[in-house]
Amino acid sequence: DSLPGYLSEAVLSHSLEPIAVMMPYLLRLMADSNDRERYPLERFTHEYLSGNDVPAQDNCSDCGVFCLKFIEYHSLGRLFPKTLCGKNMKAIRAKLAADIFVELNCRGPPERDWDDLDI
């Protein structure tokens, strides 16, 4: 939890229960029809991370960035860097935005033909 003390482990576990049950079904549903049997319908588990191993936000507005970075680092099996902190949030947000634009191949709006505009 990036906002320490906001939710207890019990409350978080209760909130995650529907997701833990639903996610295996969603994964199987979205899988290619030939691969669906590879996705068991067993309930997902979760682990509550807290303490010094988890970066903590110092406000109530950076939770989305922390969530994205948690997903990124966890999926890569990497430890959270010490640079994932509030003082670097502006740079982290800019890097995330740039990464999204590159991934989506965003080049801005197409050029418009203004010949018919009577000015």
Phi and psi restraints in degrees (range 20) as a CNS / XPLOR table:
assign (resid 1 and name C) (resid 2 and name N)
       (resid 2 and name CA) (resid 2 and name C) 1.0 -78.3 20.0 2
assign (resid 2 and name N) (resid 2 and name CA)
       (resid 2 and name C) (resid 3 and name N) 1.0 -11.5 20.0 2
assign (resid 2 and name C) (resid 3 and name N)
       (resid 3 and name CA) (resid 3 and name C) 1.0 -116.6 20.0 2
assign (resid 3 and name N) (resid 3 and name CA)
       (resid 3 and name C) (resid 4 and name N) 1.0 85.0 20.0 2
assign (resid 3 and name C) (resid 4 and name N)
       (resid 4 and name CA) (resid 4 and name C) 1.0 -53.9 20.0 2
assign (resid 4 and name N) (resid 4 and name CA)
       (resid 4 and name C) (resid 5 and name N) 1.0 134.9 20.0 2
assign (resid 4 and name C) (resid 5 and name N)
       (resid 5 and name CA) (resid 5 and name C) 1.0 82.9 20.0 2
assign (resid 5 and name N) (resid 5 and name CA)
       (resid 5 and name C) (resid 6 and name N) 1.0 -5.5 20.0 2
assign (resid 5 and name C) (resid 6 and name N)
       (resid 6 and name CA) (resid 6 and name C) 1.0 -70.2 20.0 2
assign (resid 6 and name N) (resid 6 and name CA)
       (resid 6 and name C) (resid 7 and name N) 1.0 -45.5 20.0 2
assign (resid 6 and name C) (resid 7 and name N)
       (resid 7 and name CA) (resid 7 and name C) 1.0 -125.9 20.0 2
assign (resid 7 and name N) (resid 7 and name CA)
       (resid 7 and name C) (resid 8 and name N) 1.0 139.6 20.0 2
assign (resid 7 and name C) (resid 8 and name N)
       (resid 8 and name CA) (resid 8 and name C) 1.0 -77.6 20.0 2
assign (resid 8 and name N) (resid 8 and name CA)
       (resid 8 and name C) (resid 9 and name N) 1.0 162.3 20.0 2
assign (resid 8 and name C) (resid 9 and name N)
       (resid 9 and name CA) (resid 9 and name C) 1.0 -61.1 20.0 2
assign (resid 9 and name N) (resid 9 and name CA)
       (resid 9 and name C) (resid 10 and name N) 1.0 -36.7 20.0 2
assign (resid 9 and name C) (resid 10 and name N)
       (resid 10 and name CA) (resid 10 and name C) 1.0 -65.5 20.0 2
assign (resid 10 and name N) (resid 10 and name CA)
       (resid 10 and name C) (resid 11 and name N) 1.0 -44.4 20.0 2
assign (resid 10 and name C) (resid 11 and name N)
       (resid 11 and name CA) (resid 11 and name C) 1.0 -65.4 20.0 2
assign (resid 11 and name N) (resid 11 and name CA)
       (resid 11 and name C) (resid 12 and name N) 1.0 -43.2 20.0 2
assign (resid 11 and name C) (resid 12 and name N)
       (resid 12 and name CA) (resid 12 and name C) 1.0 -62.7 20.0 2
assign (resid 12 and name N) (resid 12 and name CA)
       (resid 12 and name C) (resid 13 and name N) 1.0 -44.1 20.0 2
assign (resid 12 and name C) (resid 13 and name N)
       (resid 13 and name CA) (resid 13 and name C) 1.0 -60.5 20.0 2
assign (resid 13 and name N) (resid 13 and name CA)
       (resid 13 and name C) (resid 14 and name N) 1.0 -43.0 20.0 2
assign (resid 13 and name C) (resid 14 and name N)
       (resid 14 and name CA) (resid 14 and name C) 1.0 -62.8 20.0 2
assign (resid 14 and name N) (resid 14 and name CA)
       (resid 14 and name C) (resid 15 and name N) 1.0 -41.2 20.0 2
assign (resid 14 and name C) (resid 15 and name N)
       (resid 15 and name CA) (resid 15 and name C) 1.0 -68.2 20.0 2
assign (resid 15 and name N) (resid 15 and name CA)
       (resid 15 and name C) (resid 16 and name N) 1.0 -32.5 20.0 2
assign (resid 15 and name C) (resid 16 and name N)
       (resid 16 and name CA) (resid 16 and name C) 1.0 -82.8 20.0 2
assign (resid 16 and name N) (resid 16 and name CA)
       (resid 16 and name C) (resid 17 and name N) 1.0 -14.2 20.0 2
assign (resid 16 and name C) (resid 17 and name N)
       (resid 17 and name CA) (resid 17 and name C) 1.0 -54.5 20.0 2
assign (resid 17 and name N) (resid 17 and name CA)
       (resid 17 and name C) (resid 18 and name N) 1.0 -50.2 20.0 2
assign (resid 17 and name C) (resid 18 and name N)
       (resid 18 and name CA) (resid 18 and name C) 1.0 -60.3 20.0 2
assign (resid 18 and name N) (resid 18 and name CA)
       (resid 18 and name C) (resid 19 and name N) 1.0 -36.7 20.0 2
assign (resid 18 and name C) (resid 19 and name N)
       (resid 19 and name CA) (resid 19 and name C) 1.0 -68.1 20.0 2
assign (resid 19 and name N) (resid 19 and name CA)
       (resid 19 and name C) (resid 20 and name N) 1.0 -41.1 20.0 2
assign (resid 19 and name C) (resid 20 and name N)
       (resid 20 and name CA) (resid 20 and name C) 1.0 -62.0 20.0 2
assign (resid 20 and name N) (resid 20 and name CA)
       (resid 20 and name C) (resid 21 and name N) 1.0 -32.9 20.0 2
assign (resid 20 and name C) (resid 21 and name N)
       (resid 21 and name CA) (resid 21 and name C) 1.0 -80.5 20.0 2
assign (resid 21 and name N) (resid 21 and name CA)
       (resid 21 and name C) (resid 22 and name N) 1.0 -40.4 20.0 2
assign (resid 21 and name C) (resid 22 and name N)
       (resid 22 and name CA) (resid 22 and name C) 1.0 -76.5 20.0 2
assign (resid 22 and name N) (resid 22 and name CA)
       (resid 22 and name C) (resid 23 and name N) 1.0 -36.3 20.0 2
assign (resid 22 and name C) (resid 23 and name N)
       (resid 23 and name CA) (resid 23 and name C) 1.0 -57.1 20.0 2
assign (resid 23 and name N) (resid 23 and name CA)
       (resid 23 and name C) (resid 24 and name N) 1.0 -43.2 20.0 2
assign (resid 23 and name C) (resid 24 and name N)
       (resid 24 and name CA) (resid 24 and name C) 1.0 -59.7 20.0 2
assign (resid 24 and name N) (resid 24 and name CA)
       (resid 24 and name C) (resid 25 and name N) 1.0 -36.2 20.0 2
assign (resid 24 and name C) (resid 25 and name N)
       (resid 25 and name CA) (resid 25 and name C) 1.0 -67.9 20.0 2
assign (resid 25 and name N) (resid 25 and name CA)
       (resid 25 and name C) (resid 26 and name N) 1.0 -41.3 20.0 2
assign (resid 25 and name C) (resid 26 and name N)
       (resid 26 and name CA) (resid 26 and name C) 1.0 -64.5 20.0 2
assign (resid 26 and name N) (resid 26 and name CA)
       (resid 26 and name C) (resid 27 and name N) 1.0 -43.1 20.0 2
assign (resid 26 and name C) (resid 27 and name N)
       (resid 27 and name CA) (resid 27 and name C) 1.0 -61.7 20.0 2
assign (resid 27 and name N) (resid 27 and name CA)
       (resid 27 and name C) (resid 28 and name N) 1.0 -43.4 20.0 2
assign (resid 27 and name C) (resid 28 and name N)
       (resid 28 and name CA) (resid 28 and name C) 1.0 -65.4 20.0 2
assign (resid 28 and name N) (resid 28 and name CA)
       (resid 28 and name C) (resid 29 and name N) 1.0 -42.0 20.0 2
assign (resid 28 and name C) (resid 29 and name N)
       (resid 29 and name CA) (resid 29 and name C) 1.0 -62.1 20.0 2
assign (resid 29 and name N) (resid 29 and name CA)
       (resid 29 and name C) (resid 30 and name N) 1.0 -38.8 20.0 2
assign (resid 29 and name C) (resid 30 and name N)
       (resid 30 and name CA) (resid 30 and name C) 1.0 -83.7 20.0 2
assign (resid 30 and name N) (resid 30 and name CA)
       (resid 30 and name C) (resid 31 and name N) 1.0 -12.7 20.0 2
assign (resid 30 and name C) (resid 31 and name N)
       (resid 31 and name CA) (resid 31 and name C) 1.0 -72.2 20.0 2
assign (resid 31 and name N) (resid 31 and name CA)
       (resid 31 and name C) (resid 32 and name N) 1.0 156.1 20.0 2
assign (resid 31 and name C) (resid 32 and name N)
       (resid 32 and name CA) (resid 32 and name C) 1.0 -56.9 20.0 2
assign (resid 32 and name N) (resid 32 and name CA)
       (resid 32 and name C) (resid 33 and name N) 1.0 142.5 20.0 2
assign (resid 32 and name C) (resid 33 and name N)
       (resid 33 and name CA) (resid 33 and name C) 1.0 -57.9 20.0 2
assign (resid 33 and name N) (resid 33 and name CA)
       (resid 33 and name C) (resid 34 and name N) 1.0 -28.8 20.0 2
assign (resid 33 and name C) (resid 34 and name N)
       (resid 34 and name CA) (resid 34 and name C) 1.0 -76.0 20.0 2
assign (resid 34 and name N) (resid 34 and name CA)
       (resid 34 and name C) (resid 35 and name N) 1.0 -18.5 20.0 2
assign (resid 34 and name C) (resid 35 and name N)
       (resid 35 and name CA) (resid 35 and name C) 1.0 -105.7 20.0 2
assign (resid 35 and name N) (resid 35 and name CA)
       (resid 35 and name C) (resid 36 and name N) 1.0 -1.9 20.0 2
assign (resid 35 and name C) (resid 36 and name N)
       (resid 36 and name CA) (resid 36 and name C) 1.0 -60.0 20.0 2
assign (resid 36 and name N) (resid 36 and name CA)
       (resid 36 and name C) (resid 37 and name N) 1.0 -33.7 20.0 2
assign (resid 36 and name C) (resid 37 and name N)
       (resid 37 and name CA) (resid 37 and name C) 1.0 -67.8 20.0 2
assign (resid 37 and name N) (resid 37 and name CA)
       (resid 37 and name C) (resid 38 and name N) 1.0 -17.6 20.0 2
assign (resid 37 and name C) (resid 38 and name N)
       (resid 38 and name CA) (resid 38 and name C) 1.0 -74.0 20.0 2
assign (resid 38 and name N) (resid 38 and name CA)
       (resid 38 and name C) (resid 39 and name N) 1.0 -11.9 20.0 2
assign (resid 38 and name C) (resid 39 and name N)
       (resid 39 and name CA) (resid 39 and name C) 1.0 -106.9 20.0 2
assign (resid 39 and name N) (resid 39 and name CA)
       (resid 39 and name C) (resid 40 and name N) 1.0 98.6 20.0 2
assign (resid 39 and name C) (resid 40 and name N)
       (resid 40 and name CA) (resid 40 and name C) 1.0 -68.2 20.0 2
assign (resid 40 and name N) (resid 40 and name CA)
       (resid 40 and name C) (resid 41 and name N) 1.0 156.0 20.0 2
assign (resid 40 and name C) (resid 41 and name N)
       (resid 41 and name CA) (resid 41 and name C) 1.0 -96.0 20.0 2
assign (resid 41 and name N) (resid 41 and name CA)
       (resid 41 and name C) (resid 42 and name N) 1.0 26.4 20.0 2
assign (resid 41 and name C) (resid 42 and name N)
       (resid 42 and name CA) (resid 42 and name C) 1.0 -76.0 20.0 2
assign (resid 42 and name N) (resid 42 and name CA)
       (resid 42 and name C) (resid 43 and name N) 1.0 141.6 20.0 2
assign (resid 42 and name C) (resid 43 and name N)
       (resid 43 and name CA) (resid 43 and name C) 1.0 -56.4 20.0 2
assign (resid 43 and name N) (resid 43 and name CA)
       (resid 43 and name C) (resid 44 and name N) 1.0 136.7 20.0 2
assign (resid 43 and name C) (resid 44 and name N)
       (resid 44 and name CA) (resid 44 and name C) 1.0 -72.2 20.0 2
assign (resid 44 and name N) (resid 44 and name CA)
       (resid 44 and name C) (resid 45 and name N) 1.0 157.4 20.0 2
assign (resid 44 and name C) (resid 45 and name N)
       (resid 45 and name CA) (resid 45 and name C) 1.0 -115.2 20.0 2
assign (resid 45 and name N) (resid 45 and name CA)
       (resid 45 and name C) (resid 46 and name N) 1.0 165.7 20.0 2
assign (resid 45 and name C) (resid 46 and name N)
       (resid 46 and name CA) (resid 46 and name C) 1.0 -142.2 20.0 2
assign (resid 46 and name N) (resid 46 and name CA)
       (resid 46 and name C) (resid 47 and name N) 1.0 161.9 20.0 2
assign (resid 46 and name C) (resid 47 and name N)
       (resid 47 and name CA) (resid 47 and name C) 1.0 -127.5 20.0 2
assign (resid 47 and name N) (resid 47 and name CA)
       (resid 47 and name C) (resid 48 and name N) 1.0 133.1 20.0 2
assign (resid 47 and name C) (resid 48 and name N)
       (resid 48 and name CA) (resid 48 and name C) 1.0 -88.1 20.0 2
assign (resid 48 and name N) (resid 48 and name CA)
       (resid 48 and name C) (resid 49 and name N) 1.0 115.1 20.0 2
assign (resid 48 and name C) (resid 49 and name N)
       (resid 49 and name CA) (resid 49 and name C) 1.0 -101.2 20.0 2
assign (resid 49 and name N) (resid 49 and name CA)
       (resid 49 and name C) (resid 50 and name N) 1.0 134.7 20.0 2
assign (resid 49 and name C) (resid 50 and name N)
       (resid 50 and name CA) (resid 50 and name C) 1.0 -154.8 20.0 2
assign (resid 50 and name N) (resid 50 and name CA)
       (resid 50 and name C) (resid 51 and name N) 1.0 174.5 20.0 2
assign (resid 50 and name C) (resid 51 and name N)
       (resid 51 and name CA) (resid 51 and name C) 1.0 91.3 20.0 2
assign (resid 51 and name N) (resid 51 and name CA)
       (resid 51 and name C) (resid 52 and name N) 1.0 -154.0 20.0 2
assign (resid 51 and name C) (resid 52 and name N)
       (resid 52 and name CA) (resid 52 and name C) 1.0 -71.5 20.0 2
assign (resid 52 and name N) (resid 52 and name CA)
       (resid 52 and name C) (resid 53 and name N) 1.0 -16.3 20.0 2
assign (resid 52 and name C) (resid 53 and name N)
       (resid 53 and name CA) (resid 53 and name C) 1.0 -79.7 20.0 2
assign (resid 53 and name N) (resid 53 and name CA)
       (resid 53 and name C) (resid 54 and name N) 1.0 -13.5 20.0 2
assign (resid 53 and name C) (resid 54 and name N)
       (resid 54 and name CA) (resid 54 and name C) 1.0 -116.5 20.0 2
assign (resid 54 and name N) (resid 54 and name CA)
       (resid 54 and name C) (resid 55 and name N) 1.0 124.9 20.0 2
assign (resid 54 and name C) (resid 55 and name N)
       (resid 55 and name CA) (resid 55 and name C) 1.0 -62.7 20.0 2
assign (resid 55 and name N) (resid 55 and name CA)
       (resid 55 and name C) (resid 56 and name N) 1.0 143.6 20.0 2
assign (resid 55 and name C) (resid 56 and name N)
       (resid 56 and name CA) (resid 56 and name C) 1.0 -115.4 20.0 2
assign (resid 56 and name N) (resid 56 and name CA)
       (resid 56 and name C) (resid 57 and name N) 1.0 134.4 20.0 2
assign (resid 56 and name C) (resid 57 and name N)
       (resid 57 and name CA) (resid 57 and name C) 1.0 -78.9 20.0 2
assign (resid 57 and name N) (resid 57 and name CA)
       (resid 57 and name C) (resid 58 and name N) 1.0 153.1 20.0 2
assign (resid 57 and name C) (resid 58 and name N)
       (resid 58 and name CA) (resid 58 and name C) 1.0 -110.8 20.0 2
assign (resid 58 and name N) (resid 58 and name CA)
       (resid 58 and name C) (resid 59 and name N) 1.0 16.9 20.0 2
assign (resid 58 and name C) (resid 59 and name N)
       (resid 59 and name CA) (resid 59 and name C) 1.0 -150.6 20.0 2
assign (resid 59 and name N) (resid 59 and name CA)
       (resid 59 and name C) (resid 60 and name N) 1.0 -176.2 20.0 2
assign (resid 59 and name C) (resid 60 and name N)
       (resid 60 and name CA) (resid 60 and name C) 1.0 -105.6 20.0 2
assign (resid 60 and name N) (resid 60 and name CA)
       (resid 60 and name C) (resid 61 and name N) 1.0 17.1 20.0 2
assign (resid 60 and name C) (resid 61 and name N)
       (resid 61 and name CA) (resid 61 and name C) 1.0 -119.2 20.0 2
assign (resid 61 and name N) (resid 61 and name CA)
       (resid 61 and name C) (resid 62 and name N) 1.0 -3.9 20.0 2
assign (resid 61 and name C) (resid 62 and name N)
       (resid 62 and name CA) (resid 62 and name C) 1.0 -103.6 20.0 2
assign (resid 62 and name N) (resid 62 and name CA)
       (resid 62 and name C) (resid 63 and name N) 1.0 11.5 20.0 2
assign (resid 62 and name C) (resid 63 and name N)
       (resid 63 and name CA) (resid 63 and name C) 1.0 -63.1 20.0 2
assign (resid 63 and name N) (resid 63 and name CA)
       (resid 63 and name C) (resid 64 and name N) 1.0 -35.4 20.0 2
assign (resid 63 and name C) (resid 64 and name N)
       (resid 64 and name CA) (resid 64 and name C) 1.0 -63.7 20.0 2
assign (resid 64 and name N) (resid 64 and name CA)
       (resid 64 and name C) (resid 65 and name N) 1.0 -43.3 20.0 2
assign (resid 64 and name C) (resid 65 and name N)
       (resid 65 and name CA) (resid 65 and name C) 1.0 -65.0 20.0 2
assign (resid 65 and name N) (resid 65 and name CA)
       (resid 65 and name C) (resid 66 and name N) 1.0 -44.8 20.0 2
assign (resid 65 and name C) (resid 66 and name N)
       (resid 66 and name CA) (resid 66 and name C) 1.0 -61.0 20.0 2
assign (resid 66 and name N) (resid 66 and name CA)
       (resid 66 and name C) (resid 67 and name N) 1.0 -40.9 20.0 2
assign (resid 66 and name C) (resid 67 and name N)
       (resid 67 and name CA) (resid 67 and name C) 1.0 -61.7 20.0 2
assign (resid 67 and name N) (resid 67 and name CA)
       (resid 67 and name C) (resid 68 and name N) 1.0 -47.5 20.0 2
assign (resid 67 and name C) (resid 68 and name N)
       (resid 68 and name CA) (resid 68 and name C) 1.0 -61.2 20.0 2
assign (resid 68 and name N) (resid 68 and name CA)
       (resid 68 and name C) (resid 69 and name N) 1.0 -43.0 20.0 2
assign (resid 68 and name C) (resid 69 and name N)
       (resid 69 and name CA) (resid 69 and name C) 1.0 -68.9 20.0 2
assign (resid 69 and name N) (resid 69 and name CA)
       (resid 69 and name C) (resid 70 and name N) 1.0 -36.2 20.0 2
assign (resid 69 and name C) (resid 70 and name N)
       (resid 70 and name CA) (resid 70 and name C) 1.0 -60.3 20.0 2
assign (resid 70 and name N) (resid 70 and name CA)
       (resid 70 and name C) (resid 71 and name N) 1.0 -47.0 20.0 2
assign (resid 70 and name C) (resid 71 and name N)
       (resid 71 and name CA) (resid 71 and name C) 1.0 -59.6 20.0 2
assign (resid 71 and name N) (resid 71 and name CA)
       (resid 71 and name C) (resid 72 and name N) 1.0 -45.7 20.0 2
assign (resid 71 and name C) (resid 72 and name N)
       (resid 72 and name CA) (resid 72 and name C) 1.0 -59.0 20.0 2
assign (resid 72 and name N) (resid 72 and name CA)
       (resid 72 and name C) (resid 73 and name N) 1.0 -53.6 20.0 2
assign (resid 72 and name C) (resid 73 and name N)
       (resid 73 and name CA) (resid 73 and name C) 1.0 -69.1 20.0 2
assign (resid 73 and name N) (resid 73 and name CA)
       (resid 73 and name C) (resid 74 and name N) 1.0 -39.3 20.0 2
assign (resid 73 and name C) (resid 74 and name N)
       (resid 74 and name CA) (resid 74 and name C) 1.0 -65.3 20.0 2
assign (resid 74 and name N) (resid 74 and name CA)
       (resid 74 and name C) (resid 75 and name N) 1.0 -43.2 20.0 2
assign (resid 74 and name C) (resid 75 and name N)
       (resid 75 and name CA) (resid 75 and name C) 1.0 -65.4 20.0 2
assign (resid 75 and name N) (resid 75 and name CA)
       (resid 75 and name C) (resid 76 and name N) 1.0 -26.8 20.0 2
assign (resid 75 and name C) (resid 76 and name N)
       (resid 76 and name CA) (resid 76 and name C) 1.0 -90.5 20.0 2
assign (resid 76 and name N) (resid 76 and name CA)
       (resid 76 and name C) (resid 77 and name N) 1.0 -3.6 20.0 2
assign (resid 76 and name C) (resid 77 and name N)
       (resid 77 and name CA) (resid 77 and name C) 1.0 68.9 20.0 2
assign (resid 77 and name N) (resid 77 and name CA)
       (resid 77 and name C) (resid 78 and name N) 1.0 27.0 20.0 2
assign (resid 77 and name C) (resid 78 and name N)
       (resid 78 and name CA) (resid 78 and name C) 1.0 -103.1 20.0 2
assign (resid 78 and name N) (resid 78 and name CA)
       (resid 78 and name C) (resid 79 and name N) 1.0 155.5 20.0 2
assign (resid 78 and name C) (resid 79 and name N)
       (resid 79 and name CA) (resid 79 and name C) 1.0 -77.0 20.0 2
assign (resid 79 and name N) (resid 79 and name CA)
       (resid 79 and name C) (resid 80 and name N) 1.0 152.6 20.0 2
assign (resid 79 and name C) (resid 80 and name N)
       (resid 80 and name CA) (resid 80 and name C) 1.0 -70.6 20.0 2
assign (resid 80 and name N) (resid 80 and name CA)
       (resid 80 and name C) (resid 81 and name N) 1.0 131.4 20.0 2
assign (resid 80 and name C) (resid 81 and name N)
       (resid 81 and name CA) (resid 81 and name C) 1.0 -75.8 20.0 2
assign (resid 81 and name N) (resid 81 and name CA)
       (resid 81 and name C) (resid 82 and name N) 1.0 153.4 20.0 2
assign (resid 81 and name C) (resid 82 and name N)
       (resid 82 and name CA) (resid 82 and name C) 1.0 -67.5 20.0 2
assign (resid 82 and name N) (resid 82 and name CA)
       (resid 82 and name C) (resid 83 and name N) 1.0 -18.6 20.0 2
assign (resid 82 and name C) (resid 83 and name N)
       (resid 83 and name CA) (resid 83 and name C) 1.0 -77.4 20.0 2
assign (resid 83 and name N) (resid 83 and name CA)
       (resid 83 and name C) (resid 84 and name N) 1.0 -9.5 20.0 2
assign (resid 83 and name C) (resid 84 and name N)
       (resid 84 and name CA) (resid 84 and name C) 1.0 -81.4 20.0 2
assign (resid 84 and name N) (resid 84 and name CA)
       (resid 84 and name C) (resid 85 and name N) 1.0 87.6 20.0 2
assign (resid 84 and name C) (resid 85 and name N)
       (resid 85 and name CA) (resid 85 and name C) 1.0 -152.6 20.0 2
assign (resid 85 and name N) (resid 85 and name CA)
       (resid 85 and name C) (resid 86 and name N) 1.0 168.2 20.0 2
assign (resid 85 and name C) (resid 86 and name N)
       (resid 86 and name CA) (resid 86 and name C) 1.0 -57.8 20.0 2
assign (resid 86 and name N) (resid 86 and name CA)
       (resid 86 and name C) (resid 87 and name N) 1.0 -37.9 20.0 2
assign (resid 86 and name C) (resid 87 and name N)
       (resid 87 and name CA) (resid 87 and name C) 1.0 -68.1 20.0 2
assign (resid 87 and name N) (resid 87 and name CA)
       (resid 87 and name C) (resid 88 and name N) 1.0 -20.0 20.0 2
assign (resid 87 and name C) (resid 88 and name N)
       (resid 88 and name CA) (resid 88 and name C) 1.0 -102.6 20.0 2
assign (resid 88 and name N) (resid 88 and name CA)
       (resid 88 and name C) (resid 89 and name N) 1.0 7.6 20.0 2
assign (resid 88 and name C) (resid 89 and name N)
       (resid 89 and name CA) (resid 89 and name C) 1.0 -61.7 20.0 2
assign (resid 89 and name N) (resid 89 and name CA)
       (resid 89 and name C) (resid 90 and name N) 1.0 -38.7 20.0 2
assign (resid 89 and name C) (resid 90 and name N)
       (resid 90 and name CA) (resid 90 and name C) 1.0 -60.6 20.0 2
assign (resid 90 and name N) (resid 90 and name CA)
       (resid 90 and name C) (resid 91 and name N) 1.0 -44.6 20.0 2
assign (resid 90 and name C) (resid 91 and name N)
       (resid 91 and name CA) (resid 91 and name C) 1.0 -68.7 20.0 2
assign (resid 91 and name N) (resid 91 and name CA)
       (resid 91 and name C) (resid 92 and name N) 1.0 -38.3 20.0 2
assign (resid 91 and name C) (resid 92 and name N)
       (resid 92 and name CA) (resid 92 and name C) 1.0 -64.8 20.0 2
assign (resid 92 and name N) (resid 92 and name CA)
       (resid 92 and name C) (resid 93 and name N) 1.0 -43.0 20.0 2
assign (resid 92 and name C) (resid 93 and name N)
       (resid 93 and name CA) (resid 93 and name C) 1.0 -61.6 20.0 2
assign (resid 93 and name N) (resid 93 and name CA)
       (resid 93 and name C) (resid 94 and name N) 1.0 -43.8 20.0 2
assign (resid 93 and name C) (resid 94 and name N)
       (resid 94 and name CA) (resid 94 and name C) 1.0 -62.8 20.0 2
assign (resid 94 and name N) (resid 94 and name CA)
       (resid 94 and name C) (resid 95 and name N) 1.0 -41.7 20.0 2
assign (resid 94 and name C) (resid 95 and name N)
       (resid 95 and name CA) (resid 95 and name C) 1.0 -65.8 20.0 2
assign (resid 95 and name N) (resid 95 and name CA)
       (resid 95 and name C) (resid 96 and name N) 1.0 -42.1 20.0 2
assign (resid 95 and name C) (resid 96 and name N)
       (resid 96 and name CA) (resid 96 and name C) 1.0 -60.8 20.0 2
assign (resid 96 and name N) (resid 96 and name CA)
       (resid 96 and name C) (resid 97 and name N) 1.0 -45.0 20.0 2
assign (resid 96 and name C) (resid 97 and name N)
       (resid 97 and name CA) (resid 97 and name C) 1.0 -61.3 20.0 2
assign (resid 97 and name N) (resid 97 and name CA)
       (resid 97 and name C) (resid 98 and name N) 1.0 -44.8 20.0 2
assign (resid 97 and name C) (resid 98 and name N)
       (resid 98 and name CA) (resid 98 and name C) 1.0 -62.9 20.0 2
assign (resid 98 and name N) (resid 98 and name CA)
       (resid 98 and name C) (resid 99 and name N) 1.0 -42.4 20.0 2
assign (resid 98 and name C) (resid 99 and name N)
       (resid 99 and name CA) (resid 99 and name C) 1.0 -62.0 20.0 2
assign (resid 99 and name N) (resid 99 and name CA)
       (resid 99 and name C) (resid 100 and name N) 1.0 -40.8 20.0 2
assign (resid 99 and name C) (resid 100 and name N)
       (resid 100 and name CA) (resid 100 and name C) 1.0 -65.2 20.0 2
assign (resid 100 and name N) (resid 100 and name CA)
       (resid 100 and name C) (resid 101 and name N) 1.0 -44.4 20.0 2
assign (resid 100 and name C) (resid 101 and name N)
       (resid 101 and name CA) (resid 101 and name C) 1.0 -61.6 20.0 2
assign (resid 101 and name N) (resid 101 and name CA)
       (resid 101 and name C) (resid 102 and name N) 1.0 -42.0 20.0 2
assign (resid 101 and name C) (resid 102 and name N)
       (resid 102 and name CA) (resid 102 and name C) 1.0 -64.7 20.0 2
assign (resid 102 and name N) (resid 102 and name CA)
       (resid 102 and name C) (resid 103 and name N) 1.0 -45.9 20.0 2
assign (resid 102 and name C) (resid 103 and name N)
       (resid 103 and name CA) (resid 103 and name C) 1.0 -61.1 20.0 2
assign (resid 103 and name N) (resid 103 and name CA)
       (resid 103 and name C) (resid 104 and name N) 1.0 -38.8 20.0 2
assign (resid 103 and name C) (resid 104 and name N)
       (resid 104 and name CA) (resid 104 and name C) 1.0 -85.8 20.0 2
assign (resid 104 and name N) (resid 104 and name CA)
       (resid 104 and name C) (resid 105 and name N) 1.0 -2.5 20.0 2
assign (resid 104 and name C) (resid 105 and name N)
       (resid 105 and name CA) (resid 105 and name C) 1.0 58.0 20.0 2
assign (resid 105 and name N) (resid 105 and name CA)
       (resid 105 and name C) (resid 106 and name N) 1.0 42.6 20.0 2
assign (resid 105 and name C) (resid 106 and name N)
       (resid 106 and name CA) (resid 106 and name C) 1.0 -74.8 20.0 2
assign (resid 106 and name N) (resid 106 and name CA)
       (resid 106 and name C) (resid 107 and name N) 1.0 129.9 20.0 2
assign (resid 106 and name C) (resid 107 and name N)
       (resid 107 and name CA) (resid 107 and name C) 1.0 -123.6 20.0 2
assign (resid 107 and name N) (resid 107 and name CA)
       (resid 107 and name C) (resid 108 and name N) 1.0 9.4 20.0 2
assign (resid 107 and name C) (resid 108 and name N)
       (resid 108 and name CA) (resid 108 and name C) 1.0 90.5 20.0 2
assign (resid 108 and name N) (resid 108 and name CA)
       (resid 108 and name C) (resid 109 and name N) 1.0 177.8 20.0 2
assign (resid 108 and name C) (resid 109 and name N)
       (resid 109 and name CA) (resid 109 and name C) 1.0 -69.5 20.0 2
assign (resid 109 and name N) (resid 109 and name CA)
       (resid 109 and name C) (resid 110 and name N) 1.0 152.8 20.0 2
assign (resid 109 and name C) (resid 110 and name N)
       (resid 110 and name CA) (resid 110 and name C) 1.0 -66.0 20.0 2
assign (resid 110 and name N) (resid 110 and name CA)
       (resid 110 and name C) (resid 111 and name N) 1.0 152.3 20.0 2
assign (resid 110 and name C) (resid 111 and name N)
       (resid 111 and name CA) (resid 111 and name C) 1.0 -64.4 20.0 2
assign (resid 111 and name N) (resid 111 and name CA)
       (resid 111 and name C) (resid 112 and name N) 1.0 142.3 20.0 2
assign (resid 111 and name C) (resid 112 and name N)
       (resid 112 and name CA) (resid 112 and name C) 1.0 -106.7 20.0 2
assign (resid 112 and name N) (resid 112 and name CA)
       (resid 112 and name C) (resid 113 and name N) 1.0 151.1 20.0 2
assign (resid 112 and name C) (resid 113 and name N)
       (resid 113 and name CA) (resid 113 and name C) 1.0 -91.6 20.0 2
assign (resid 113 and name N) (resid 113 and name CA)
       (resid 113 and name C) (resid 114 and name N) 1.0 110.1 20.0 2
assign (resid 113 and name C) (resid 114 and name N)
       (resid 114 and name CA) (resid 114 and name C) 1.0 -98.8 20.0 2
assign (resid 114 and name N) (resid 114 and name CA)
       (resid 114 and name C) (resid 115 and name N) 1.0 13.4 20.0 2
assign (resid 114 and name C) (resid 115 and name N)
       (resid 115 and name CA) (resid 115 and name C) 1.0 -60.5 20.0 2
assign (resid 115 and name N) (resid 115 and name CA)
       (resid 115 and name C) (resid 116 and name N) 1.0 -32.4 20.0 2
assign (resid 115 and name C) (resid 116 and name N)
       (resid 116 and name CA) (resid 116 and name C) 1.0 -86.2 20.0 2
assign (resid 116 and name N) (resid 116 and name CA)
       (resid 116 and name C) (resid 117 and name N) 1.0 2.6 20.0 2
assign (resid 116 and name C) (resid 117 and name N)
       (resid 117 and name CA) (resid 117 and name C) 1.0 -83.4 20.0 2
assign (resid 117 and name N) (resid 117 and name CA)
       (resid 117 and name C) (resid 118 and name N) 1.0 120.5 20.0 2
assign (resid 117 and name C) (resid 118 and name N)
       (resid 118 and name CA) (resid 118 and name C) 1.0 -93.7 20.0 2
assign (resid 118 and name N) (resid 118 and name CA)
       (resid 118 and name C) (resid 119 and name N) 1.0 104.6 20.0 2
